[in-house]
């Protein structure tokens, strides 16, 4: 059995690493919200105005995620957490 990996905290990258963690969680939530929205649209649970508002909101969230990734020098593939035997989070 191998020893547990330690967290390597580098003062120069703490802000970027924290941003990466937070953006990973936000991206996970965004994907879940998008899937739920698609289910609701396909089920006919939303009227036309609600669909439009939901679409605009999800697009705005994606744009903000792009801005924040750019701000911290991250690419979409940088987001994610390796859950070991369970595989990657995203």
MMTF fields as JSON, N, C-alpha, C and O atoms, coordinates in Angstrom:
{
  "mmtfVersion": "1.0.0",
  "mmtfProducer": "UNKNOWN",
  "numBonds": 359,
  "numAtoms": 360,
  "numGroups": 90,
  "numChains": 1,
  "numModels": 1,
  "chainsPerModel": [1],
  "groupsPerChain": [90],
  "chainIdList": ["A"],
  "bondAtomList": [4, 2, 8, 6, 12, 10, 16, 14, 20, 18, 24, 22, 28, 26, 32, 30, 36, 34, 40, 38, 44, 42, 48, 46, 52, 50, 56, 54, 60, 58, 64, 62, 68, 66, 72, 70, 76, 74, 80, 78, 84, 82, 88, 86, 92, 90, 96, 94, 100, 98, 104, 102, 108, 106, 112, 110, 116, 114, 120, 118, 124, 122, 128, 126, 132, 130, 136, 134, 140, 138, 144, 142, 148, 146, 152, 150, 156, 154, 160, 158, 164, 162, 168, 166, 172, 170, 176, 174, 180, 178, 184, 182, 188, 186, 192, 190, 196, 194, 200, 198, 204, 202, 208, 206, 212, 210, 216, 214, 220, 218, 224, 222, 228, 226, 232, 230, 236, 234, 240, 238, 244, 242, 248, 246, 252, 250, 256, 254, 260, 258, 264, 262, 268, 266, 272, 270, 276, 274, 280, 278, 284, 282, 288, 286, 292, 290, 296, 294, 300, 298, 304, 302, 308, 306, 312, 310, 316, 314, 320, 318, 324, 322, 328, 326, 332, 330, 336, 334, 340, 338, 344, 342, 348, 346, 352, 350, 356, 354],
  "bondOrderList": [1, 1, 1, 1, 1, 1, 1, 1, 1, 1, 1, 1, 1, 1, 1, 1, 1, 1, 1, 1, 1, 1, 1, 1, 1, 1, 1, 1, 1, 1, 1, 1, 1, 1, 1, 1, 1, 1, 1, 1, 1, 1, 1, 1, 1, 1, 1, 1, 1, 1, 1, 1, 1, 1, 1, 1, 1, 1, 1, 1, 1, 1, 1, 1, 1, 1, 1, 1, 1, 1, 1, 1, 1, 1, 1, 1, 1, 1, 1, 1, 1, 1, 1, 1, 1, 1, 1, 1, 1],
  "groupList": [{"groupName": "UNK", "atomNameList": ["N", "CA", "C", "O"], "elementList": ["N", "C", "C", "O"], "formalChargeList": [0, 0, 0, 0], "bondAtomList": [1, 0, 2, 1, 3, 2], "bondOrderList": [1, 1, 2], "singleLetterCode": "X", "chemCompType": "L-PEPTIDE LINKING"}],
  "groupTypeList": [0, 0, 0, 0, 0, 0, 0, 0, 0, 0, 0, 0, 0, 0, 0, 0, 0, 0, 0, 0, 0, 0, 0, 0, 0, 0, 0, 0, 0, 0, 0, 0, 0, 0, 0, 0, 0, 0, 0, 0, 0, 0, 0, 0, 0, 0, 0, 0, 0, 0, 0, 0, 0, 0, 0, 0, 0, 0, 0, 0, 0, 0, 0, 0, 0, 0, 0, 0, 0, 0, 0, 0, 0, 0, 0, 0, 0, 0, 0, 0, 0, 0, 0, 0, 0, 0, 0, 0, 0, 0],
  "groupIdList": [1, 2, 3, 4, 5, 6, 7, 8, 9, 10, 11, 12, 13, 14, 15, 16, 17, 18, 19, 20, 21, 22, 23, 24, 25, 26, 27, 28, 29, 30, 31, 32, 33, 34, 35, 36, 37, 38, 39, 40, 41, 42, 43, 44, 45, 46, 47, 48, 49, 50, 51, 52, 53, 54, 55, 56, 57, 58, 59, 60, 61, 62, 63, 64, 65, 66, 67, 68, 69, 70, 71, 72, 73, 74, 75, 76, 77, 78, 79, 80, 81, 82, 83, 84, 85, 86, 87, 88, 89, 90],
  "secStructList": [7, 7, 7, 7, 7, 7, 7, 7, 7, 7, 6, 6, 6, 2, 2, 2, 2, 2, 2, 2, 2, 2, 2, 2, 2, 2, 2, 2, 2, 2, 2, 2, 2, 2, 2, 2, 2, 2, 2, 2, 2, 2, 2, 6, 7, 1, 7, 2, 2, 2, 2, 2, 2, 2, 2, 2, 2, 2, 2, 2, 2, 2, 2, 2, 2, 2, 2, 2, 2, 2, 2, 6, 6, 7, 7, 4, 4, 4, 7, 7, 7, 5, 7, 4, 4, 4, 7, 5, 7, 7],
  "xCoordList": [0.847, 0.0, 0.891, 1.822, 0.609, 1.43, 0.993, -0.138, 1.917, 1.625, 0.676, 0.714, -0.176, -1.091, -0.309, 0.724, -0.838, -0.179, -0.435, -1.52, 0.578, 0.46, 0.11, 0.447, -0.553, -0.876, 0.372, 0.985, 0.745, 1.918, 1.446, 0.919, 1.638, 1.2, 2.368, 3.363, 2.226, 3.235, 2.631, 1.619, 3.238, 2.667, 2.446, 1.57, 3.237, 3.117, 1.913, 1.47, 1.383, 0.269, -1.016, -1.99, -1.033, -2.205, -3.466, -4.517, -3.369, -4.544, -5.063, -6.267, -4.167, -4.56, -5.141, -6.145, -4.511, -4.998, -6.37, -7.227, -6.573, -7.883, -8.934, -10.053, -8.568, -9.485, -9.822, -10.973, -8.829, -9.059, -10.059, -10.961, -9.903, -10.823, -12.243, -13.208, -12.358, -13.679, -14.33, -15.516, -13.578, -14.135, -14.512, -15.455, -13.798, -14.168, -15.528, -16.371, -15.747, -17.039, -18.147, -19.228, -17.888, -18.885, -19.19, -20.348, -18.172, -18.386, -19.221, -20.092, -18.964, -19.775, -21.241, -22.138, -21.475, -22.846, -23.476, -24.663, -22.691, -23.212, -23.659, -24.723, -22.843, -23.205, -24.468, -25.326, -24.572, -25.773, -27.015, -28.073, -26.883, -28.003, -28.408, -29.595, -27.418, -27.703, -28.459, -29.414, -28.034, -28.727, -30.161, -31.081, -30.345, -31.688, -32.557, -33.734, -31.982, -32.728, -33.164, -34.303, -32.268, -32.627, -33.751, -34.663, -33.68, -34.763, -36.103, -37.127, -36.076, -37.313, -37.849, -39.061, -36.965, -37.391, -37.997, -39.077, -37.302, -37.791, -39.116, -39.945, -39.32, -40.563, -41.698, -42.852, -41.361, -42.38, -42.805, -43.906, -41.931, -42.239, -42.091, -42.503, -41.509, -41.244, -41.998, -42.169, -42.448, -43.05, -41.923, -40.758, -42.277, -41.279, -40.413, -39.202, -41.019, -40.255, -39.265, -38.128, -39.683, -38.798, -37.63, -36.497, -37.901, -36.834, -35.823, -34.614, -36.325, -35.452, -34.598, -33.39, -35.21, -34.489, -33.436, -32.314, -33.805, -32.88, -31.692, -30.547, -31.968, -30.902, -29.937, -28.72, -30.488, -29.636, -28.794, -27.614, -29.388, -28.674, -27.521, -26.419, -27.769, -26.708, -25.596, -24.422, -25.949, -24.938, -24.108, -22.89, -24.77, -24.067, -23.112, -21.983, -23.557, -22.699, -21.476, -20.361, -21.685, -20.565, -19.581, -18.368, -20.098, -19.235, -18.41, -17.219, -19.049, -18.346, -17.268, -16.188, -17.576, -16.584, -15.374, -14.231, -15.625, -14.532, -13.661, -12.433, -14.32, -13.571, -12.712, -11.551, -13.272, -12.524, -11.379, -10.291, -11.622, -10.533, -9.399, -8.226, -9.756, -8.744, -7.988, -6.762, -8.723, -8.126, -7.056, -6.033, -7.307, -6.375, -5.493, -4.797, -5.52, -4.656, -4.995, -4.102, -6.284, -6.732, -7.444, -8.097, -7.315, -8.036, -9.164, -9.103, -10.19, -11.275, -10.773, -11.319, -9.743, -9.226, -8.454, -8.146, -8.133, -7.475, -8.447, -8.042, -9.729, -10.726, -10.996, -11.067, -11.141, -11.403, -10.584, -9.566, -11.04, -10.356, -10.242, -11.222, -9.06, -8.862, -9.351, -8.794, -10.381, -10.958, -10.389, -11.03, -9.186, -8.52, -9.269, -9.527, -9.621, -10.28, -11.658, -12.165, -12.243, -13.55, -13.427, -14.408, -12.214, -11.986, -12.064, -12.178, -12.001, -12.027, -13.436, -14.437, -13.487, -14.774, -15.458, -16.674, -14.729, -15.328, -14.802, -15.183],
  "yCoordList": [-1.179, 0.0, 1.241, 1.341, 2.175, 3.376, 4.397, 4.38, 5.277, 6.331, 7.345, 7.566, 7.966, 8.979, 10.165, 10.563, 10.72, 11.882, 13.103, 13.28, 13.93, 15.166, 16.32, 16.315, 17.281, 18.486, 19.345, 19.642, 19.74, 20.58, 22.028, 22.445, 22.782, 24.174, 25.086, 25.154, 25.769, 26.71, 28.106, 28.401, 28.969, 30.306, 31.077, 31.939, 30.766, 31.487, 31.031, 31.752, 29.853, 29.333, 29.125, 28.591, 29.532, 29.297, 29.927, 29.286, 31.172, 31.844, 31.091, 30.869, 30.702, 29.972, 28.608, 28.192, 27.909, 26.592, 26.677, 25.821, 27.701, 27.898, 28.226, 27.714, 29.08, 29.414, 28.167, 27.975, 27.315, 26.072, 25.185, 24.619, 25.061, 24.249, 24.822, 24.094, 26.12, 26.762, 26.661, 26.347, 26.922, 26.844, 25.411, 25.2, 24.435, 23.034, 22.743, 22.109, 23.198, 22.981, 23.728, 23.179, 24.966, 25.739, 25.069, 25.02, 24.558, 23.878, 22.616, 22.319, 21.883, 20.7, 21.099, 20.472, 22.137, 22.615, 23.132, 22.912, 23.817, 24.321, 23.175, 23.236, 22.134, 20.98, 20.29, 19.875, 20.173, 19.567, 20.411, 19.874, 21.73, 22.627, 22.532, 22.539, 22.444, 22.344, 21.048, 21.055, 19.963, 18.682, 18.728, 18.241, 19.318, 19.439, 20.333, 20.042, 21.413, 22.308, 21.58, 21.733, 20.788, 20.023, 19.033, 18.867, 18.379, 17.452, 18.183, 17.693, 19.365, 20.132, 20.608, 20.602, 21.019, 21.453, 20.274, 20.392, 19.131, 17.949, 17.45, 16.912, 17.627, 17.183, 18.189, 17.901, 19.379, 20.403, 21.116, 21.661, 21.115, 21.743, 23.258, 23.923, 23.81, 25.244, 25.895, 25.312, 27.128, 27.86, 28.529, 28.473, 29.154, 29.734, 30.787, 30.825, 31.641, 32.677, 32.063, 32.524, 31.041, 30.373, 29.706, 29.763, 29.078, 28.453, 29.496, 29.283, 30.63, 31.705, 32.243, 32.415, 32.506, 33.037, 32.037, 32.418, 30.775, 29.736, 29.621, 29.491, 29.668, 29.615, 30.779, 30.595, 31.987, 33.177, 33.071, 33.423, 32.592, 32.462, 31.475, 31.746, 30.331, 29.34, 29.858, 29.581, 30.599, 31.183, 32.228, 32.289, 33.049, 34.056, 33.393, 33.85, 32.332, 31.61, 31.04, 31.11, 30.482, 29.942, 31.055, 30.854, 32.217, 33.359, 33.802, 34.086, 33.859, 34.264, 33.243, 33.604, 31.981, 30.932, 31.131, 30.999, 31.447, 31.705, 32.867, 32.794, 33.938, 35.109, 34.753, 35.156, 34.006, 33.642, 32.679, 32.794, 31.737, 30.836, 31.635, 31.392, 32.59, 33.438, 34.245, 34.344, 34.816, 35.633, 34.858, 35.419, 33.56, 32.749, 31.846, 30.974, 32.051, 31.298, 29.818, 28.976, 29.5, 28.108, 27.783, 28.64, 26.56, 26.039, 25.145, 24.679, 24.896, 24.015, 22.654, 22.09, 22.129, 20.819, 20.872, 19.825, 22.076, 22.213, 21.973, 21.681, 22.1, 21.92, 20.436, 19.692, 20.025, 18.63, 18.207, 18.815, 17.168, 16.625, 15.121, 14.46, 14.595, 13.162, 12.513, 12.754, 11.697, 11.037, 9.626, 8.758, 9.428, 8.14, 7.03, 7.123, 5.974, 4.828, 5.158, 4.416, 6.254, 6.648, 7.364, 7.52, 7.794, 8.495, 10.003, 10.504, 10.724, 12.194, 12.721, 12.114, 13.856, 14.47, 15.008, 14.868, 15.617, 16.166, 15.432, 15.744],
  "zCoordList": [0.0, 0.0, 0.0, 0.799, -0.886, -0.978, 0.066, 0.551, 0.393, 1.365, 0.748, -0.463, 1.56, 1.015, 0.457, 0.994, -0.643, -1.239, -0.371, 0.181, -0.265, 0.517, -0.411, -1.595, 0.138, -0.617, -0.683, 0.342, -1.88, -2.079, -2.185, -3.217, -1.119, -1.102, -1.446, -0.724, -2.538, -2.995, -2.862, -3.497, -2.044, -1.85, -3.148, -3.222, -4.163, -5.431, -6.251, -7.146, -5.962, -6.766, -5.964, -6.495, -4.712, -3.869, -4.474, -4.514, -4.943, -5.507, -6.732, -6.861, -7.619, -8.839, -8.488, -9.066, -7.54, -7.149, -6.485, -6.708, -5.676, -5.051, -6.109, -6.064, -7.057, -8.148, -8.949, -9.342, -9.194, -9.932, -9.193, -9.81, -7.884, -7.084, -7.12, -7.351, -6.893, -6.884, -8.264, -8.362, -9.321, -10.67, -11.037, -11.801, -10.512, -10.743, -10.133, -10.768, -8.914, -8.248, -8.997, -9.209, -9.395, -10.136, -11.479, -11.894, -12.152, -13.437, -13.247, -14.064, -12.187, -11.892, -11.703, -12.267, -10.915, -10.688, -11.978, -12.217, -12.81, -14.078, -14.975, -15.591, -15.043, -15.866, -15.341, -16.12, -14.025, -13.443, -13.73, -14.057, -13.606, -13.893, -15.361, -15.684, -16.246, -17.674, -17.991, -18.768, -17.399, -17.618, -17.102, -17.759, -15.922, -15.359, -16.245, -16.459, -16.755, -17.636, -18.9, -19.342, -19.483, -20.686, -20.397, -21.206, -19.245, -18.88, -18.783, -19.256, -18.161, -18.0, -19.343, -19.561, -20.244, -21.572, -22.32, -22.898, -22.311, -23.019, -22.45, -23.185, -21.139, -20.503, -20.704, -20.386, -21.237, -21.453, -20.18, -20.109, -19.169, -17.877, -17.882, -16.931, -18.943, -18.98, -20.126, -21.197, -19.873, -20.989, -21.782, -21.388, -22.886, -23.788, -23.106, -23.323, -22.285, -21.58, -20.592, -20.484, -19.882, -18.926, -19.639, -19.163, -20.774, -21.554, -22.002, -21.906, -22.495, -22.968, -21.823, -21.981, -20.684, -19.524, -19.031, -18.7, -18.988, -18.555, -19.519, -19.086, -20.813, -21.807, -21.675, -21.713, -21.518, -21.349, -20.078, -20.083, -19.006, -17.736, -17.854, -17.377, -18.485, -18.643, -19.554, -19.309, -20.593, -21.47, -20.723, -20.885, -19.907, -19.117, -18.125, -17.95, -17.485, -16.55, -17.264, -16.745, -18.444, -19.213, -19.601, -19.548, -19.987, -20.322, -19.114, -19.238, -17.956, -16.727, -16.354, -15.886, -16.566, -16.302, -17.223, -16.785, -18.488, -19.435, -18.955, -18.985, -18.512, -18.023, -16.815, -16.736, -15.883, -14.681, -15.003, -14.438, -15.904, -16.307, -16.936, -16.652, -17.794, -18.43, -17.378, -17.424, -16.439, -15.371, -14.596, -14.202, -14.383, -13.598, -14.464, -13.942, -15.779, -16.671, -16.729, -16.814, -16.684, -16.699, -17.998, -18.593, -18.423, -19.585, -19.074, -17.937, -19.884, -19.43, -18.949, -18.001, -19.595, -19.184, -17.867, -17.297, -17.372, -16.069, -14.92, -13.794, -15.223, -14.173, -14.001, -14.979, -12.795, -12.495, -11.3, -10.971, -10.666, -9.506, -9.722, -10.066, -9.52, -9.633, -8.344, -7.272, -8.447, -7.288, -7.088, -6.497, -7.589, -7.415, -8.132, -9.332, -7.395, -8.03, -8.633, -9.474, -8.205, -8.753, -10.091, -10.819, -10.405, -11.664, -11.493, -10.374, -12.605, -12.527, -12.22, -12.6, -11.528, -11.2, -12.432, -12.561, -13.339, -14.571, -15.775, -16.904]
}
